[in-house]
Amino acid sequence: MSESKKTKKSKKSQEEPLVANEKKSAYDRFLVDNKKPWIWFNILTTLGSIGLAVGTFLVVWRQREDCGGMKTALWLVFIMHIVNALETLLNLTGLERKLCTSFMMCGFFIFEVTVLIYMQVVYFEAMQISICITNTSLMYFWLMA
């Protein structure tokens, strides 16, 4: 009789993790399955975003003139890199579960796409103004990259 109780307990304990795993969201399962790569991805993305933000700031700070709205576009790109760094820091600290709602994620996406589209429009308009390439070449080529 004691063996049957043990087998019943072992069957229940085997079933419980399955039920617990079913209740987890796909995101939670992803985090458990890919913890190390996810952390490295976020660390490298944070460092890359900070590096690009510093580079963009130095380009805008060094260039005194503006041509075709490139300075405004680069300031928006600078802000976009800062936002990306903050997003990855949220992922590293685990605060994305508390702070990132579907509305916030949609807002991030709309912001990113808007900045990228504006950046492309400004770049191609500046391409038509020949003085932009010669007078503001650093901003022009930074925006191109």
C-alpha positions in Angstrom: 0.0 0.0 0.0 2.8 2.4 0.7 4.2 1.7 -2.8 0.9 2.6 -4.4 0.9 5.9 -2.5 4.5 6.6 -3.6 3.6 5.9 -7.3 0.5 8.1 -7.0 2.7 10.9 -5.6 5.3 10.5 -8.3 2.6 10.5 -11.0 1.2 13.7 -9.5 4.6 15.4 -9.3 5.3 14.4 -12.9 2.0 15.9 -14.0 2.4 19.2 -12.1 5.3 20.6 -14.1 3.4 19.9 -17.3 0.5 21.9 -16.0 2.8 24.7 -14.8 4.5 24.8 -18.2 1.2 25.1 -20.0 0.3 28.2 -18.0 3.4 30.1 -18.9 3.3 32.4 -21.9 5.3 31.9 -25.0 7.5 34.8 -24.0 8.2 33.2 -20.5 9.0 29.8 -22.2 11.4 31.7 -24.6 13.2 33.4 -21.7 13.7 30.1 -19.9 14.8 28.2 -23.0 17.1 31.0 -24.3 18.3 32.8 -21.2 22.1 33.1 -22.0 21.7 34.1 -25.7 18.9 36.6 -24.7 21.1 38.2 -22.2 24.1 38.4 -24.6 21.8 39.8 -27.3 20.5 42.5 -25.0 24.0 43.4 -23.7 25.4 43.7 -27.2 22.4 45.7 -28.5 22.7 48.0 -25.5 26.4 48.7 -26.2 25.8 49.0 -29.9 22.9 51.5 -29.3 25.0 53.6 -26.9 27.9 53.6 -29.3 25.7 54.7 -32.2 24.1 57.3 -30.0 27.5 58.7 -29.1 28.6 58.7 -32.7 25.5 60.4 -33.9 25.8 63.1 -31.1 29.4 63.8 -32.1 28.5 64.1 -35.8 25.7 66.6 -35.0 27.8 68.5 -32.5 30.7 68.8 -34.9 28.7 69.9 -37.9 27.6 73.6 -37.5 25.6 73.9 -40.7 22.4 72.2 -41.6 21.3 71.2 -45.1 17.9 69.7 -46.0 16.9 69.0 -42.5 19.7 66.5 -41.9 20.4 67.8 -38.4 16.8 67.2 -37.3 16.9 63.7 -38.8 20.1 62.9 -37.0 18.7 64.2 -33.7 15.8 61.9 -34.1 18.2 59.0 -34.9 20.1 59.9 -31.7 16.8 59.7 -29.7 16.0 56.4 -31.4 19.3 54.9 -30.3 18.7 56.1 -26.7 15.2 54.5 -26.8 16.7 51.3 -28.1 19.2 51.2 -25.3 16.5 51.8 -22.8 14.4 49.0 -24.3 17.2 46.5 -24.0 18.0 47.7 -20.4 14.4 46.9 -19.6 14.8 43.4 -21.0 18.0 42.9 -19.0 16.4 44.0 -15.7 13.1 42.1 -16.3 11.0 45.2 -16.1 9.6 44.7 -19.6 7.0 42.4 -18.1 5.7 45.2 -15.9 6.2 48.2 -18.1 5.9 47.0 -21.7 2.2 46.7 -22.6 1.0 46.1 -26.1 0.3 49.8 -26.5 3.8 50.6 -25.5 5.3 48.1 -27.9 3.1 49.5 -30.7 4.3 53.0 -29.8 7.9 51.9 -30.0 7.3 50.3 -33.4 5.5 53.3 -34.8 8.3 55.6 -33.5 11.0 53.4 -35.0 9.3 53.2 -38.4 8.5 56.9 -38.4 12.2 57.9 -37.7 13.5 55.4 -40.3 11.1 56.7 -43.0 11.9 60.4 -42.1 15.6 59.6 -42.2 15.3 58.1 -45.7 13.2 61.0 -47.0 15.7 63.6 -45.7 18.6 61.6 -47.1 17.2 61.4 -50.6 16.1 65.1 -50.6 19.6 66.1 -49.5 21.0 64.0 -52.3 19.4 66.3 -54.8 20.9 69.4 -53.2 24.5 69.2 -54.3 25.8 71.6 -51.7 24.7 69.2 -48.9 27.2 66.6 -50.0 30.1 69.1 -50.0 29.2 71.3 -47.0 27.8 68.8 -44.7 29.5 65.6 -45.9 29.9 64.1 -42.4 26.2 64.4 -41.6 25.3 63.2 -45.1 27.4 60.0 -44.9 26.5 59.3 -41.3 22.8 59.5 -42.3 23.5 57.2 -45.2 25.0 54.5 -43.0 
